[in-house]
Amino acid sequence: MAQASFNGVLFDLDGTLADTAPDLVYSLNLSLIDHGHDAVRFADIRHSASHGSLAMVKTALPEADDTHQSDVQQAMLQHYHHQIGKHGQLFDGMEDVLQHLHRLNIPVGIVTNKQARFTRPLVKALGLQGQISSIVSGDSTAYPKPHRAPMLLAAQQLNVDPTDILYLGDAERDIIAAHNSRMTSVAALWGYLSEMDDPYAWDAHYQLEQPQDIIDLF
């Protein structure tokens, strides 16, 4: 793989930097049981973890009305507040990637659609406080991804021109957000992809199979 020149790296959080699905699915199942439903199998719901709590609820309860889905979602978020970081962890090989970038003095940030009240405790639970130079959450700007606003805020916080930044994500909106902000995009194939996803059709600059492949770009 040919090396490129990047002065900053930004990661999506859920399904790209960290494997947070265990905490999310556990919280979803607690909320489903609270509302009289059966728990769902992890394998059946994991792929929706990158798309937010409501998407997970809709996947679990496709026939429920909007009001009931919203009630289950709010219960899920309450449970998740107490589950953050209990079972989730960095993807295998990601710590090596972060150490490699640190040795190269390349600043690293996170751009996620997760709300800040969940993002910052998760970053702390993952032990990343000293390694992350920018944290932009879904409510940090007026618009979440795929809008360019959170991406440009992160670039500003890194003090790096967007055109010199590599952005990695496991959802199509991540690639769109990178394009909207003139960043180089990577489709993270180790993430929460469903059978319906076709990351090779997202027009990402790179498609990487595992976190260690990031090192080859530097």
C-alpha positions in Angstrom: 0.0 0.0 0.0 1.4 3.3 -1.0 2.2 5.8 1.8 0.5 9.2 1.8 1.2 12.4 3.7 -1.2 13.2 6.5 -0.8 15.6 9.4 -3.8 14.5 11.4 -6.1 11.6 11.9 -9.7 11.6 12.9 -11.8 8.5 13.9 -15.4 7.8 14.2 -15.9 6.3 17.6 -18.5 3.4 17.7 -17.5 0.7 15.3 -14.3 2.3 14.1 -12.0 3.3 17.0 -13.8 1.2 19.7 -15.9 -1.9 19.8 -18.7 -0.5 21.9 -21.5 -2.8 20.7 -21.4 -5.0 23.8 -22.3 -2.1 26.1 -24.9 -0.8 23.7 -26.6 -4.1 23.0 -26.6 -4.9 26.7 -28.3 -1.6 27.5 -30.8 -2.2 24.7 -31.7 -5.6 26.1 -32.3 -4.1 29.5 -34.6 -1.6 28.1 -36.5 -4.2 26.0 -37.0 -6.3 29.1 -38.2 -3.2 31.1 -40.9 -2.8 28.4 -42.0 -6.4 28.3 -40.1 -7.5 25.2 -37.7 -10.4 24.8 -34.0 -9.6 24.6 -32.4 -9.7 21.1 -29.4 -11.7 20.0 -26.1 -9.8 19.9 -25.4 -11.0 16.4 -28.8 -9.7 15.1 -28.3 -6.2 16.4 -24.6 -5.5 16.3 -24.6 -4.1 12.8 -26.9 -1.2 13.8 -24.7 0.0 16.7 -23.0 2.6 14.5 -26.3 4.2 13.6 -27.3 5.3 17.1 -29.7 4.2 19.8 -32.9 4.8 17.9 -31.7 2.8 15.0 -30.9 -0.1 17.3 -34.4 0.1 18.8 -36.0 0.2 15.4 -34.0 -2.9 14.4 -35.2 -4.7 17.5 -38.8 -3.5 17.3 -39.6 -2.8 13.7 -43.4 -3.1 14.2 -43.6 -0.8 17.2 -45.0 2.8 16.8 -42.8 5.8 17.1 -43.9 6.7 20.6 -43.0 3.2 22.0 -39.7 3.2 20.1 -38.9 6.5 21.7 -39.8 5.3 25.1 -37.5 2.2 24.7 -34.7 4.4 23.4 -34.8 6.7 26.4 -34.7 3.7 28.7 -31.8 2.4 26.7 -29.9 5.6 27.1 -30.5 5.6 30.9 -29.1 2.1 31.1 -26.2 2.9 28.8 -25.1 5.8 31.1 -24.3 3.2 33.7 -22.8 0.7 31.2 -20.3 2.9 29.4 -17.0 1.2 29.0 -17.9 -1.9 31.1 -17.6 -4.3 28.2 -16.5 -2.2 25.2 -12.8 -1.7 24.3 -10.6 -0.5 21.5 -10.6 -2.8 18.5 -7.7 -5.2 18.4 -4.6 -3.5 17.0 -5.9 0.0 17.6 -3.6 0.7 20.5 -0.6 -0.1 18.2 -2.0 2.4 15.7 -2.4 5.1 18.2 1.2 4.5 19.5 2.5 4.6 16.0 0.8 7.9 15.3 2.1 9.3 18.6 5.7 8.4 17.7 5.2 10.3 14.4 3.8 13.3 16.3 0.5 13.1 14.4 -2.4 14.5 16.4 -5.5 12.3 16.7 -9.1 13.2 17.2 -12.6 11.8 17.4 -15.7 12.9 15.4 -18.8 11.0 16.5 -22.6 11.5 16.4 -22.7 10.2 20.0 -23.8 12.9 22.4 -21.1 14.5 24.5 -22.6 13.2 27.8 -21.7 9.7 26.5 -18.6 10.5 24.5 -16.4 11.9 27.1 -17.0 9.2 29.8 -16.4 6.6 27.1 -13.1 8.2 26.1 -12.1 8.2 29.7 -13.1 4.5 30.2 -11.0 3.6 27.2 -8.0 5.3 28.7 -7.6 7.7 25.8 -7.6 11.1 27.6 -4.0 11.8 27.0 -4.0 10.5 23.4 -6.9 12.4 21.9 -6.4 16.1 20.9 -9.9 16.7 19.7 -13.3 15.3 20.7 -16.3 16.4 18.6 -19.7 14.9 19.5 -23.0 14.9 17.8 -24.2 17.9 19.8 -20.9 19.9 19.6 -22.1 21.7 16.5 -25.5 22.6 15.0 -25.3 19.7 12.7 -24.0 16.1 13.1 -22.3 14.0 10.4 -22.6 13.8 7.4 -22.5 17.6 7.6 -19.1 19.1 7.5 -19.5 21.3 10.6 -18.2 18.8 13.1 -15.4 17.7 10.8 -14.2 21.2 10.4 -14.4 21.9 14.1 -12.2 18.9 14.7 -9.7 20.0 12.1 -9.6 23.4 13.8 -9.0 21.8 17.2 -6.1 19.7 15.7 -4.8 22.9 14.0 -4.5 20.9 10.8 -5.8 21.8 7.3 -8.7 19.4 6.4 -7.0 18.4 3.2 -4.1 17.0 5.3 -6.4 14.8 7.5 -7.3 11.2 7.3 -10.8 10.3 8.5 -11.9 6.8 9.3 -15.5 5.5 9.7 -17.6 2.4 9.3 -20.8 4.1 7.9 -21.5 5.7 4.6 -22.3 9.0 6.4 -18.7 9.0 7.6 -17.4 8.9 4.1 -19.8 11.6 2.9 -18.7 13.8 5.9 -15.1 13.3 4.9 -15.8 14.3 1.3 -17.9 17.3 2.4 -14.9 18.6 4.4 -12.2 17.7 1.8 -10.6 15.0 4.0 -9.1 11.7 2.8 -11.6 9.0 3.7 -11.2 5.4 4.9 -14.0 2.8 5.1 -13.3 0.8 8.2 -14.3 -2.7 7.2 -13.8 -4.1 10.7 -16.7 -2.0 11.9 -20.4 -2.6 12.2 -21.4 -3.4 8.7 -24.6 -5.2 7.8 -25.2 -7.5 4.8 -26.9 -4.6 3.1 -23.8 -2.4 3.3 -21.5 -2.1 0.4 -18.5 0.0 1.6 -16.8 -0.4 -1.8 -19.6 1.7 -3.3 -19.2 4.5 -0.8 -16.4 6.1 -2.9 -13.9 6.1 0.0 -10.3 6.7 -0.8 -9.3 3.6 1.0 -11.0 0.4 2.3 -9.0 -1.2 5.1 -9.7 -4.7 6.5 -8.2 -4.2 10.0 -6.8 -1.4 12.2 -3.2 -2.5 11.7 -3.6 -1.6 8.0 -3.7 2.1 9.0 0.0 1.9 9.9 0.8 1.1 6.3 -0.5 4.6 5.2 2.2 6.2 7.3 
